[in-house]
Amino acid sequence: MREETPTPARRVPVQHRLAPLFDFSSIAVVGASEGGAGPRGYRTLQALGFDGRYYPVNNRATTVHGMQAYPNVSSLPEVPDMVLVAVPARIVPGVIDECADIGVKAAVIVSAGFLEIGGEGAELQARVTATARSRGPLVVGPNCLGLLSLVNHCCAFDGAPPTYTGNVAVISNSGGLMNEVMWTATPRGVGFSHCVSCGNEAGVTTADLIDYFVADPATDVILALMETVRDPELFIEACNRAREARKPVVILKLGRSEGGRRSVFTHTGALAGNDATYTSLFRELGVIQVNDLDELVDMAVLLSQAVPLLRKRRLERAGIIEISGGGKELLCDTCAAAGVELPDLTEAGAAALMASMQNPEYVATNPVDTGGSWGMDEKDRVYPDALEIFANEPDMDIVVSRYTIPRSGSELGPLSKRIQEMQAARAAHPDKLFVVLSRTTDPWSQEWEAAVRDNQIPFLQGYGRGPYALGRLADYSRFVHGAWRE
């Protein structure tokens, strides 16, 4: 698309019926213009380094973005792989029929005014669904922002893309909430493989998308902000396959209350269903259920780093290194509430830690209060020793360091050395998960954000939220590895 952009490397194609949605070489935008949805989709393609062919479709213009515009999809010089539809709702069924007539494989409808408003809108959506099911194309939407494939450098999306590629996929009935997840998770070191705002699900459903991401080698973690399950059988099958593949599915279920269920219907026309039924089903399938966006992002942060280890071993019991007596006490309470196991140190481990701390006022426990501050000279000895001792404990799967995160400033100060020491311990103990925890959920400095990303640090926020993420990880570990240790 841009001569100055090197041809992006594409990965091996996924053998799945939804593959045309996520890997395409040509796209037409119906409703492209110099204002509105058209230019945003165009600019997103540019930002992703899309190297394919872009066709603006506008029957009232001869050029758009300095390129020739076409009056309709049928007049294009080739059949596009993907069509992004951004025209009034009443026109959309005809566009989808035209796409089906010429053999378009995939379409994204960002237009609103369908099932969510009932009446004529519901009839228009029914026509789209009938075409998609009988002869194609694959349809995402309507009433959505569209989709991004960061790993394949392509999109049909009405908005800006995330900055970093990674192993987390997102599915959301709400485009606004999906954007919030992307922009909140990115500073915490999370990168994305694909992101899909699926709206009313006139064609492709959340169950379809989970099924695709289970088959996708670029995806290790699946996040879903979900209103309803439109295809229960496929949903169950896909979640079972996710368990077999050790790919965690994390769901924020929308519409759990009576008011929420009413809001779901007016949002996308979905029936949210009974909360207790969904909760029971999720538990049976090993789905990790969260209660808000912060918890969803916390799980993305933790699982994106934990999954490679989780496929080999349990991640259930934690050891925590502190510098505060009060923090140690609070962590005992919050970890107990969150279901995080804090095993005692072995006699040998406790003796080694006491010898390193060289201060009878500090007791070798888990969590351990090593006292003082992270910048004290003695931490050059005590912290690496504590990391090594905890990592060698047979009943500790996760080593947590509770850092004092810088809120501002241009340097990390003593944390630079602590990070280096933690990275050395990670290299020496690749079978253990190393996590950093903050006291609160305050903002942090740009230097800390860069350190998290550059060092691939699983960074959990807050004495309360952090342990709950670890507790959910432990529950999932027990689900995939069995309830009891061997």
C-alpha positions as CSV (number, residue, x, y, z in Angstrom):
1,M,0.0,0.0,0.0
2,R,2.9,2.3,0.7
3,E,6.1,2.0,-1.4
4,E,8.3,3.0,1.6
5,T,6.9,0.2,3.8
6,P,8.8,-3.1,3.6
7,T,6.7,-6.1,2.7
8,P,5.5,-7.5,6.1
9,A,6.3,-11.1,6.8
10,R,3.2,-13.2,7.0
11,R,3.0,-16.3,9.1
12,V,1.8,-19.7,8.0
13,P,-1.9,-19.6,7.1
14,V,-4.3,-21.0,9.6
15,Q,-6.4,-23.9,8.2
16,H,-9.8,-22.7,9.5
17,R,-13.0,-21.6,7.8
18,L,-12.6,-18.1,9.4
19,A,-9.1,-17.6,8.0
20,P,-10.3,-15.2,5.2
21,L,-11.2,-12.7,8.0
22,F,-7.7,-12.5,9.3
23,D,-5.4,-12.8,6.3
24,F,-6.2,-11.0,3.1
25,S,-4.4,-9.2,0.4
26,S,-7.1,-6.9,-1.0
27,I,-9.9,-4.8,0.6
28,A,-12.7,-2.6,-0.6
29,V,-14.3,0.0,1.6
30,V,-17.9,0.6,0.6
31,G,-18.7,4.1,1.7
32,A,-15.1,5.3,1.6
33,S,-14.8,9.1,1.6
34,E,-12.6,11.9,2.7
35,G,-14.5,12.0,6.0
36,G,-16.2,9.5,8.2
37,A,-15.4,5.8,8.5
38,G,-13.5,5.5,5.2
39,P,-10.3,7.4,6.1
40,R,-10.1,5.8,9.5
41,G,-10.1,2.4,7.9
42,Y,-7.5,3.5,5.4
43,R,-5.2,5.0,8.0
44,T,-5.4,1.9,10.1
45,L,-4.2,-0.2,7.2
46,Q,-1.4,2.2,6.7
47,A,-0.4,2.1,10.4
48,L,-0.3,-1.7,10.2
49,G,1.9,-1.8,7.2
50,F,-0.7,-3.4,4.9
51,D,1.0,-4.2,1.6
52,G,-2.1,-5.3,-0.3
53,R,-4.6,-3.5,-2.6
54,Y,-7.1,-1.0,-1.3
55,Y,-10.2,0.0,-3.3
56,P,-12.5,2.9,-2.3
57,V,-16.1,2.4,-3.3
58,N,-18.2,5.6,-3.5
59,N,-20.9,6.1,-6.2
60,R,-20.7,9.9,-5.8
61,A,-17.0,10.4,-6.1
62,T,-14.4,9.7,-8.7
63,T,-11.4,9.7,-6.4
64,V,-10.9,9.1,-2.6
65,H,-7.5,9.5,-0.9
66,G,-6.1,10.4,-4.3
67,M,-7.1,6.9,-5.7
68,Q,-9.7,6.0,-8.2
69,A,-13.1,5.4,-6.6
70,Y,-15.5,2.8,-7.9
71,P,-19.3,3.0,-8.0
72,N,-19.9,-0.5,-6.5
73,V,-18.1,-3.7,-5.6
74,S,-19.0,-5.3,-8.9
75,S,-17.1,-2.7,-10.8
76,L,-13.7,-3.3,-9.1
77,P,-10.8,-4.7,-11.2
78,E,-10.8,-7.8,-9.0
79,V,-12.9,-9.6,-6.5
80,P,-11.6,-8.2,-3.2
81,D,-10.8,-10.6,-0.4
82,M,-12.4,-8.4,2.2
83,V,-15.1,-5.7,2.1
84,L,-15.6,-3.1,4.8
85,V,-19.2,-1.8,4.7
86,A,-19.8,1.7,6.1
87,V,-23.0,2.9,4.5
88,P,-26.6,3.4,5.9
89,A,-28.3,0.3,7.2
90,R,-31.0,0.2,4.5
91,I,-28.2,-0.2,1.8
92,V,-26.2,-2.9,3.6
93,P,-28.2,-6.0,2.6
94,G,-27.9,-5.1,-1.1
95,V,-24.1,-4.7,-0.7
96,I,-23.8,-8.1,1.0
97,D,-25.9,-9.7,-1.7
98,E,-23.6,-8.2,-4.3
99,C,-20.6,-9.5,-2.4
100,A,-22.1,-13.0,-2.4
101,D,-22.8,-12.7,-6.2
102,I,-19.2,-12.0,-7.1
103,G,-17.6,-14.4,-4.5
104,V,-16.3,-12.1,-1.8
105,K,-15.0,-14.3,1.1
106,A,-15.3,-11.9,4.0
107,A,-17.1,-8.7,5.0
108,V,-17.2,-6.4,8.0
109,I,-20.2,-4.2,8.6
110,V,-19.6,-1.2,10.8
111,S,-23.0,0.4,10.1
112,A,-25.6,0.5,12.9
113,G,-29.4,0.5,12.8
114,F,-30.1,-3.2,12.8
115,L,-31.4,-5.7,15.4
116,E,-30.5,-3.3,18.2
117,I,-33.4,-1.0,17.1
118,G,-35.9,-3.7,16.2
119,G,-38.6,-3.3,13.5
120,E,-37.1,-2.6,10.1
121,G,-33.6,-2.8,11.5
122,A,-34.2,-6.4,12.6
123,E,-35.5,-7.3,9.2
124,L,-32.5,-5.8,7.5
125,Q,-30.2,-7.9,9.8
126,A,-32.2,-11.0,9.1
127,R,-31.6,-10.5,5.3
128,V,-27.8,-10.1,6.0
129,T,-27.8,-13.3,8.1
130,A,-29.7,-15.3,5.5
131,T,-27.3,-14.4,2.7
132,A,-24.2,-15.0,4.9
133,R,-25.5,-18.4,5.9
134,S,-26.7,-19.6,2.5
135,R,-23.8,-18.4,0.2
136,G,-21.4,-16.2,2.1
137,P,-19.5,-14.1,2.7
138,L,-18.3,-14.5,6.3
139,V,-19.9,-11.5,8.0
140,V,-18.6,-9.7,11.1
141,G,-21.0,-7.1,12.6
142,P,-23.1,-5.1,12.0
143,N,-23.0,-2.3,14.6
144,C,-19.3,-2.9,15.4
145,L,-15.8,-1.3,14.9
146,G,-14.5,-4.3,12.9
147,L,-11.4,-6.4,13.2
148,L,-7.6,-6.2,13.3
149,S,-5.0,-8.8,12.6
150,L,-1.7,-7.4,13.9
151,V,0.2,-10.6,13.1
152,N,-0.9,-10.4,9.4
153,H,-0.7,-6.6,9.1
154,C,-4.3,-6.2,7.9
155,C,-7.6,-4.9,9.2
156,A,-11.2,-3.9,8.4
157,F,-11.4,-1.6,11.4
158,D,-12.9,1.8,12.2
159,G,-10.3,3.1,14.6
160,A,-6.6,3.2,15.5
161,P,-4.7,-0.1,16.0
162,P,-2.7,-1.2,19.1
163,T,1.0,-0.5,19.0
164,Y,2.4,-4.0,19.7
165,T,2.0,-7.5,18.4
166,G,1.7,-10.3,20.8
167,N,-0.1,-13.5,21.8
168,V,-3.5,-12.2,23.1
169,A,-6.7,-12.2,21.1
170,V,-9.7,-10.1,22.0
171,I,-13.4,-10.6,21.1
172,S,-16.0,-8.0,22.1
173,N,-19.6,-7.2,21.4
174,S,-18.7,-3.7,22.4
175,G,-16.3,-1.7,20.3
176,G,-15.8,0.9,23.0
177,L,-14.9,-1.7,25.6
178,M,-12.6,-3.4,23.3
179,N,-10.7,-0.2,22.7
180,E,-10.5,0.3,26.4
181,V,-8.9,-3.1,26.9
182,M,-6.4,-2.5,24.1
183,W,-5.3,0.9,25.4
184,T,-5.2,-0.2,29.0
185,A,-3.3,-3.5,28.4
186,T,-0.7,-2.0,26.0
187,P,1.2,0.0,28.7
188,R,1.3,-3.1,30.9
189,G,3.3,-5.0,28.2
190,V,0.5,-6.9,26.5
191,G,0.7,-7.4,22.7
192,F,-2.2,-8.6,20.6
193,S,-2.5,-11.1,17.8
194,H,-6.0,-10.2,16.6
195,C,-8.8,-8.0,17.9
196,V,-12.5,-8.3,16.8
197,S,-15.4,-6.1,17.6
198,C,-18.2,-8.4,16.6
199,G,-21.3,-6.2,17.4
200,N,-24.6,-7.9,16.7
201,E,-23.1,-11.1,15.3
202,A,-25.4,-11.4,12.3
203,G,-22.9,-13.9,10.9
204,V,-19.7,-14.7,12.8
205,T,-20.3,-15.3,16.5
206,T,-18.2,-15.3,19.6
207,A,-18.1,-19.1,19.6
208,D,-16.8,-19.0,16.0
209,L,-14.1,-16.6,16.9
210,I,-13.0,-18.6,20.0
211,D,-12.8,-21.7,17.8
212,Y,-10.6,-19.8,15.3
213,F,-8.2,-18.5,18.0
214,V,-7.8,-22.0,19.5
215,A,-6.6,-23.1,16.0
216,D,-4.4,-20.0,15.6
217,P,-0.7,-20.6,16.4
218,A,-0.2,-16.8,17.0
219,T,-2.7,-16.8,19.9
220,D,-2.1,-18.1,23.4
221,V,-4.7,-16.2,25.4
222,I,-8.3,-15.5,24.4
223,L,-10.2,-12.6,26.0
224,A,-13.9,-12.1,25.4
225,L,-16.3,-9.3,26.4
226,M,-19.5,-11.3,25.7
227,E,-23.2,-10.6,25.9
228,T,-24.6,-14.0,25.0
229,V,-23.8,-17.4,23.5
230,R,-25.6,-17.7,20.2
231,D,-24.2,-21.1,19.3
232,P,-24.0,-23.1,22.6
233,E,-22.8,-26.3,21.0
234,L,-19.9,-24.7,19.2
235,F,-19.0,-22.6,22.3
236,I,-18.7,-25.7,24.4
237,E,-16.7,-27.5,21.8
238,A,-14.4,-24.6,21.3
239,C,-13.8,-24.1,25.0
240,N,-13.0,-27.8,25.4
241,R,-10.5,-27.5,22.5
242,A,-9.0,-24.5,24.3
243,R,-8.5,-26.6,27.4
244,E,-6.7,-29.3,25.4
245,A,-4.5,-26.7,23.7
246,R,-3.8,-25.0,27.1
247,K,-5.2,-21.7,25.8
248,P,-7.0,-19.9,28.6
249,V,-10.3,-18.3,27.7
250,V,-11.1,-15.3,29.9
251,I,-14.6,-13.9,29.8
252,L,-16.2,-10.7,31.1
253,K,-19.9,-11.5,30.8
254,L,-22.0,-8.5,30.1
255,G,-25.7,-8.3,31.2
256,R,-25.5,-10.2,34.4
257,S,-28.0,-8.0,36.2
258,E,-31.6,-7.3,35.2
259,G,-30.7,-3.8,34.1
260,G,-27.7,-5.1,32.3
261,R,-29.8,-7.6,30.4
262,R,-32.1,-4.8,29.3
263,S,-29.0,-2.8,28.2
264,V,-27.6,-5.7,26.3
265,F,-30.8,-6.0,24.2
266,T,-30.9,-2.3,23.3
267,H,-27.1,-2.5,22.5
268,T,-27.0,-5.4,20.1
269,G,-30.4,-7.1,20.3
270,A,-28.9,-10.0,22.2
271,L,-30.6,-12.0,25.0
272,A,-28.1,-12.0,27.8
273,G,-29.5,-15.1,29.6
274,N,-29.4,-16.3,33.2
275,D,-26.3,-15.3,35.1
276,A,-26.2,-18.4,37.3
277,T,-26.4,-20.7,34.2
278,Y,-23.5,-18.9,32.5
279,T,-21.4,-19.0,35.7
280,S,-22.0,-22.7,36.1
281,L,-21.2,-23.4,32.4
282,F,-18.0,-21.3,32.6
283,R,-16.8,-23.2,35.7
284,E,-17.5,-26.5,34.0
285,L,-15.5,-25.5,30.9
286,G,-12.6,-24.0,32.8
287,V,-13.4,-20.5,31.5
288,I,-11.8,-17.8,33.7
289,Q,-14.6,-15.4,34.6
290,V,-13.8,-11.8,35.6
291,N,-16.0,-9.0,36.9
292,D,-14.6,-5.8,35.2
293,L,-12.2,-4.5,32.7
294,D,-9.3,-4.1,35.2
295,E,-9.6,-7.8,36.1
296,L,-9.7,-8.7,32.4
297,V,-6.5,-6.8,31.7
298,D,-4.8,-8.3,34.8
299,M,-5.4,-11.7,33.4
300,A,-4.1,-10.7,30.0
301,V,-0.9,-9.4,31.6
302,L,-0.4,-12.5,33.7
303,L,-1.4,-15.2,31.2
304,S,0.4,-13.7,28.2
305,Q,3.7,-14.5,30.1
306,A,2.5,-17.6,32.1
307,V,1.0,-19.8,29.3
308,P,4.3,-21.2,28.0
309,L,5.1,-22.4,31.5
310,L,1.6,-23.4,32.3
311,R,1.6,-25.9,29.5
312,K,4.5,-27.7,31.2
313,R,3.8,-27.4,34.9
314,R,1.5,-26.1,37.6
315,L,1.4,-22.5,38.6
316,E,-0.5,-22.4,41.9
317,R,1.7,-21.6,44.9
318,A,3.5,-18.3,45.4
319,G,6.4,-16.9,47.4
320,I,6.4,-13.1,47.9
321,I,9.4,-10.8,48.6
322,E,8.4,-7.6,50.4
323,I,10.2,-4.7,52.2
324,S,7.3,-3.8,54.4
325,G,5.9,-5.5,57.6
326,G,2.5,-4.0,57.0
327,G,2.6,-5.0,53.3
328,K,3.5,-8.6,54.4
329,E,0.5,-8.6,56.7
330,L,-1.9,-7.2,54.1
331,L,-0.7,-9.7,51.5
332,C,-1.4,-12.6,53.9
333,D,-5.0,-11.4,54.1
334,T,-5.6,-10.6,50.5
335,C,-3.9,-13.8,49.3
336,A,-6.1,-15.8,51.6
337,A,-9.2,-14.1,50.3
338,A,-8.0,-14.6,46.7
339,G,-7.2,-18.3,47.2
340,V,-3.5,-17.9,46.7
341,E,-1.4,-20.6,48.4
342,L,1.6,-19.2,50.3
343,P,3.6,-22.3,51.4
344,D,6.1,-22.1,54.3
345,L,9.8,-22.1,53.6
346,T,11.6,-25.3,54.1
347,E,14.0,-25.4,57.1
348,A,17.0,-25.1,54.8
349,G,15.4,-22.2,52.9
350,A,14.5,-20.3,56.0
351,A,18.0,-20.8,57.4
352,A,19.6,-19.5,54.2
353,L,17.3,-16.5,54.1
354,M,18.0,-15.6,57.8
355,A,21.7,-15.8,57.1
356,S,21.4,-13.5,54.2
357,M,19.2,-10.9,56.0
358,Q,21.7,-10.8,58.9
359,N,19.1,-9.2,61.1
360,P,17.1,-11.0,63.8
361,E,14.4,-8.4,63.6
362,Y,13.4,-9.9,60.2
363,V,11.9,-13.4,60.1
364,A,12.3,-15.8,57.2
365,T,8.6,-16.3,56.3
366,N,6.5,-16.3,53.2
367,P,5.7,-13.5,52.5
368,V,9.1,-12.2,53.7
369,D,9.7,-8.6,54.9
370,T,13.3,-7.9,54.0
371,G,13.0,-4.4,55.5
372,G,14.4,-1.0,54.6
373,S,14.1,0.1,51.0
374,W,14.9,-1.3,47.5
375,G,17.9,1.1,47.3
376,M,19.8,0.0,50.4
377,D,23.2,-1.4,49.9
378,E,22.3,-4.7,51.6
379,K,19.6,-5.3,49.0
380,D,22.5,-6.1,46.6
381,R,22.9,-9.2,48.6
382,V,19.5,-9.9,50.2
383,Y,17.3,-9.6,47.1
384,P,19.3,-11.9,44.8
385,D,19.5,-14.4,47.7
386,A,15.8,-14.2,48.3
387,L,15.0,-14.7,44.6
388,E,17.3,-17.8,44.5
389,I,16.0,-19.2,47.8
390,F,12.3,-18.8,46.8
391,A,13.0,-20.2,43.3
392,N,14.6,-23.3,44.8
393,E,11.7,-24.0,47.1
394,P,10.0,-27.2,45.8
395,D,6.5,-26.0,46.7
396,M,6.8,-22.5,45.2
397,D,5.7,-22.2,41.5
398,I,5.6,-18.3,41.4
399,V,8.1,-15.8,42.8
400,V,6.5,-12.4,43.4
401,S,8.5,-9.2,44.0
402,R,6.6,-6.3,45.5
403,Y,8.3,-3.3,44.0
404,T,7.8,0.4,44.8
405,I,6.8,1.5,41.3
406,P,8.0,5.0,40.2
407,R,5.1,7.3,39.5
408,S,7.2,9.9,37.7
409,G,10.8,10.9,36.8
410,S,13.2,10.1,34.1
411,E,15.1,7.2,35.8
412,L,14.2,3.9,37.6
413,G,16.8,4.4,40.3
414,P,17.5,1.3,42.4
415,L,14.8,-0.6,40.5
416,S,17.2,-0.9,37.5
417,K,19.5,-3.1,39.5
418,R,16.6,-5.1,41.1
419,I,15.2,-5.8,37.6
420,Q,18.6,-7.0,36.4
421,E,18.7,-9.3,39.4
422,M,15.2,-10.6,38.8
423,Q,16.1,-11.2,35.1
424,A,19.1,-13.2,36.2
425,A,17.0,-15.4,38.4
426,R,14.5,-15.9,35.6
427,A,17.3,-17.1,33.3
428,A,18.6,-19.4,36.0
429,H,15.1,-20.8,36.8
430,P,13.1,-21.0,33.6
431,D,10.7,-23.4,35.3
432,K,9.4,-20.7,37.6
433,L,7.1,-17.7,36.9
434,F,8.5,-14.4,38.1
435,V,6.0,-11.6,38.7
436,V,6.2,-8.0,39.9
437,L,3.4,-6.5,42.1
438,S,2.7,-2.9,43.0
439,R,1.1,-1.7,46.2
440,T,-1.7,0.3,44.5
441,T,-3.1,1.0,41.0
442,D,-1.6,4.4,40.7
443,P,-0.1,5.7,37.4
444,W,3.5,4.9,36.7
445,S,6.4,6.5,34.9
446,Q,7.2,6.1,31.2
447,E,10.5,4.6,32.2
448,W,8.8,1.9,34.2
449,E,6.4,1.2,31.3
450,A,9.4,0.8,29.0
451,A,11.1,-1.5,31.5
452,V,8.0,-3.7,31.7
453,R,7.9,-4.1,28.0
454,D,11.6,-4.5,27.4
455,N,12.0,-7.1,30.1
456,Q,8.7,-8.8,29.5
457,I,7.7,-8.5,33.2
458,P,4.3,-9.7,34.2
459,F,3.3,-6.6,36.2
460,L,0.3,-6.9,38.5
461,Q,-1.2,-3.8,40.2
462,G,-2.3,-3.6,43.8
463,Y,-2.3,-5.6,47.0
464,G,-5.9,-6.6,46.2
465,R,-6.2,-7.0,42.5
466,G,-2.8,-8.7,42.0
467,P,-3.5,-11.6,44.3
468,Y,-6.9,-12.2,42.7
469,A,-5.2,-12.5,39.3
470,L,-2.8,-15.1,40.9
471,G,-5.8,-16.9,42.4
472,R,-7.5,-17.2,39.1
473,L,-4.3,-18.5,37.5
474,A,-4.1,-21.1,40.2
475,D,-7.7,-22.2,39.7
476,Y,-7.0,-22.5,35.9
477,S,-3.8,-24.5,36.6
478,R,-5.8,-26.9,38.8
479,F,-8.4,-27.2,36.0
480,V,-5.9,-28.2,33.3
481,H,-3.5,-30.2,35.5
482,G,-5.9,-31.8,37.9
483,A,-7.1,-31.0,41.4
484,W,-4.2,-32.6,43.3
485,R,-0.5,-32.4,43.1
486,E,1.3,-35.7,42.4
